Structures are given as structure tokens and as C-alpha cells.
Amino acid sequence: MLNTAEERHEKILELLGEKGFLDVQTLAEQLGVSGATMRRDLGELDEAGRLRRTHGGAVSVTQVGQDPANAVRAVSRQAEKAAIATVAAGMIADGDTVLLDAGTTSLAVARLLGGRKGLTFISNGADILAELIRAEAERVYAVGGEYAAINRSFRGALAESFIRQFHVDKLILNAAAIDFDRGLIFTGSPANAGVQRAMIEVARRVIVVADHSKLAKSSFSVTAGIEDVGVIVTDAGARTILDAAPEALRKKFAIAT
């Protein structure tokens, strides 16, 4: 039993740091207090800026300040990315033109699609282009521009201009963070956001791929509103977070199992 509010607050923050989201009832049971006490604790922590209250619970206030290095992302959450990629690849139809945003989750999708016949690919991701070439994809267009080592992408005005020359059936879009309360999808920098917005402009259907660690967070640069995309594919670890989200928001998500 935690005897003081300060002790409870620190334990709440510790649990949220591990899980990302917890509902009021679960927190109350784990800390041995009433639901009313827990709601009061969460309100105080929210006012202090140490967490963010959501419908039915709370999330950590982690702000994704910048993208992790590519080498770090390449080895993180590989099972989740593989599951997400399987679902996203299943949304691609024969004959589609597919635009692949640079990123490790999109790379997992490219590994599944590269050998399929009848597809046309466009990408600004160096790793993705290399994978498509290795798989002997039939038609590949490489987006040029300023090279960014952090996510092995090409970006900037040249990249945006090149992208706007096309019309594509499907866009596989990465996200650094997805903020439920504000209804926004984020990336790590304005340069990334500019390229992603150009991608969204030319795509008939936008498929966002994001593992559960990206949910209920924000980052530096806004790419789009959640309502501007067709579907967000995430992994089974997102269930607890999504269970507390409004129904209209939950309908935007497909969960890979």
C-alpha cells in the first residue's frame, strides 16, 4: 500500500512509463485505492504536466523530439513491424502504383511486395529502393533530393516536386507519433513533413503504418489530421490504448495480430 499521494504519483508515472497507457480501474486496483482517488491523482498529475488525462485513463506525455537513428529503428519492434507489414501488404491490389515513404516499417512492407508482379513502386527511401531492386521489382521510380542519413531518405523541395508529378493508388506512410486528443499525425522534422504532405496529395488511399509505441504521443512536425488518411495499421499492443479511444477514432485502425 502506498501511503501518500506523492508515493502514488511516482508509482503511477512508473507504470505509465512501462505501458504508455493505463485505464483508471487498472491503476486503482494496482495501487489499492478507489477510482475516485485515482481520478483525483491523475487530475493533479495532468495539471502538473506529468501525464495527460484521456477518456477513461491516462497516457505518458512523452514528446517524440526527433527520430531515432536508422540503426536503432532497424532492430526495434521487428515482430510488430512484420505483423503490420503483412496487413498493409494485403491492402495492395494487382496493378497498383504504390508510394513507399522512407522508414523501417515501410521497408518491411517493401520486402513483401517487391517480388509481386504488376506493381509500380515509387519511394524516397534508400533502403526501400535497394530492397526493391534486389527483389527485381518490375517498375521502380526513385525520388531524388537532399539525402538525410537519420532515416536514409531523400527529402526537400526537389523530392516534393518529383512526387507531385505522379498519381498513386496507395501510399504506405510512416508516423513518428499519433495524437488522439488533437487528431494529428506527426513526423520528426519539417523537412519530413513537407515530403509526407506531398505524398498524401497524390495518393488515392493513405495507409499509415505505426506500431503501438507511436500512439497517444506527439512530435515536432504535423503531417496530417487522422481524418485525412484512410487507415492506420498498428499491432496488437495497441489494443489497450484503442479501447479507451472514441469509437470514431477506433474505426480508423486495423490491428495486426
N, C-alpha and C positions, 0 to 999 in steps of 0.2 A: 504494500500500500504506500502510495506517495502522499506525504502528509501536507505539503504546502503547494500553493498554486505555482510557485517558481519551479518546484521539482516536477510537477505535472507538465508545465510548459516545455521544459527541457526534454522530457520524455516524448511529448507529442512531436517536437521538432526532429528528434532522433528517429522516430518511427516513420515520419513523412520523408525524411532523407533516404530511408531504405526503400519505401514503397512508392513515393511520388504522390499518391492519393490514398486517403482512408475516409470511410464514412463515419458519421458521428457515433452510431451504435457500436461499431467495431472498436473505435478509440475508447469509448466509455467502458466497454467490457474489459479491454486490456489494462486500463488504468484503475478499474474498480470504483468508478464514480457514476453518478446519474447522467442521463442525457442532458438535463438542464445545466448541470455543472460543466459538462464538456462543451456545450454550445457557448457558455459564457467564456470558457478558456479560449476557445477558438476565436471568438469575437475580440478578446483582448489582444491575442497574438496577431490577428488581422490588422487591428488598429495600430499596432506597433510595427507593422510592415514585415513581420517574420514569417507569415504564411498568407495564403489567400483563401478566404472562405468561398465555397462553391455550394451549389444546390445539394444539400444532404451531407456535406463533409468539408474537406479542405485539401488543398494541394500545396506542395512546396513552391516557393517563389523564385526558384532558380531561373535566372535570366541567362539565356544562351548568348554570351557576348560575342563569340567568334567560333567559326567552325574548327573542330579538332583537326589536326594534321591528317592527311590522307592515310598515312601508315597506321595511325591509331584506329581510324574508322574502318579500315580494311579488315581488321581482325576482331572487331567488336560486333556482338549480337549476330553472328553468322547464321545460326539456326533460324532466328526470327526473320532475317533478310531473305533466306532461302524460301521460307514459307510464304512471305509476302510476294516474292518474285513469281512463285508458282501461280498464285491467284491473279496477279497482274498480267502475266503472260497469257493466261486463259482468256483474257478480255480482248486479245488481239485476233482479228479475223484475217483469213486468207485475203491477200491483195491489199492490205492496209499499208499506208505510209505512216511510219512510227518515228516520232521525235523523242530522243532519249536525252534527258537532262543529265549533266555530269554528276556522278555520285556513286557510292558503293552499292546502294540498293538498286539503282538503275542498272549498274553493271551486272548484278545478279539476274535481272530481267534479260539483259542482252545475252547472257550465257545460255538462256533457254530459247531465245528467239533466233540467234544468229544462223543456225542451221536450217531454219524453216524456209521453204521456197515461196516465191511470190510476194515477199515483203520488201519494202523500200525503207531504208533507215537514214536518219539524219541525227547527228549528235555533236555536241561541243565537248564531249569527254574524251580525253586522250586514251584512257584505259578502255573505254567502251569501243572506241574506233578500232583499237588494237584487237580487241576480242572479236568484233565483227569481221575484221579482215582475216583473223586466224580461222574463224569458222567458215570462211569463204561465202559470206553473205552475198546475195546476188547484186544488190544495188545499195551503195553506201555513199552518203554525202557528208563531208567533214566541214563543220563550222569553224571558220578562222577567226582570229582576233588576238587580243593580248592574252598570253599564257599565264595562268595562275597556278602555282605549284601546290598551294594548300589543298585544292580539290582536283588538281590535274585537269583544269578546264580552260576553254577559250572564251573570253568574255569581252565586254566593251562595245563601243559603237559599231565597229566592224562586224562583230558577232551578231548584234541586234539587227543590223541592216541585212545581213545574209539570211537570217532566219525569216525575216519578213517577206522574202521572195517566194515562200512556199505556202501551201495549204496542206495540212496533215490531218489524217484521220484520228490518230491517238497520240497523246503526249504522256510520257512517263516522267513525272515531276517529283523531285526530291524536296524535302522540307527540313529546315533546322528546328522548327518549333511550330506548334499549332495551339493557339489561344482560344479556348472555348468561350470564355466570357466576352471577349471582344469580337469573336467570329473571324479571326485573321490567321493567315498562314505566313510564316516568316522564313527568311533566309539570313545568312550571316553577314552580308555586306550589300551596300547599294549597287555595286557592280554586278553581283549575282542576281539581285532583284530585277535589274533592268533587263538582263537576258531572259529571266524566267517570265517576266511580263510579256516580252515579245513572243515567247513560246506559246503562252496562253492565247494571245491574239490570233495566232494562225492555226490553232488546234480545234477540231470539231468536238473532241471529248478529252477532258483532262483527268488523268488518273494519277493521284498523288500516292506516293509510296513512303510510309513513315512508320517506324517501329514505335512501340508504346512509350519509349523513353522521351520521345519528342512531344508527347501530348500534354495539354494543360500547362504549357510554358509559352514564353515569348522570346523574341530575339531582337536583333538590332534593326533589321530592314523588312518592311512589309512587302510581300509578293502579291497577295490577292486576298479577297474575302473567301471564307469557306463556301459561301453560296456561289462563287464563281467557278468552282470545279465540279466535275461530275461525280467522282467517288474518291474516297481516301481509303487505301488498303493498309491495314495495320495487322499486328499479330495478337495472339490470344492473351498476352499480358495486358492488353488494353481493356479487357472486359470490366474490371472493377471501376476504372475511370469512366468508361462509357455508360455504365449502369446508372451513374448519378447525373448524367448529362440529359438535357431536354430531348424529348423524342424526335423533334425535327432535326436536331443535330445528329442523333444516333443513326438516322436514316442515311446520312452521307457516308457511313463507314461500312466497309466489308472486312470481316475478321478472318484472317488466315489461320487455320488450325493444323 
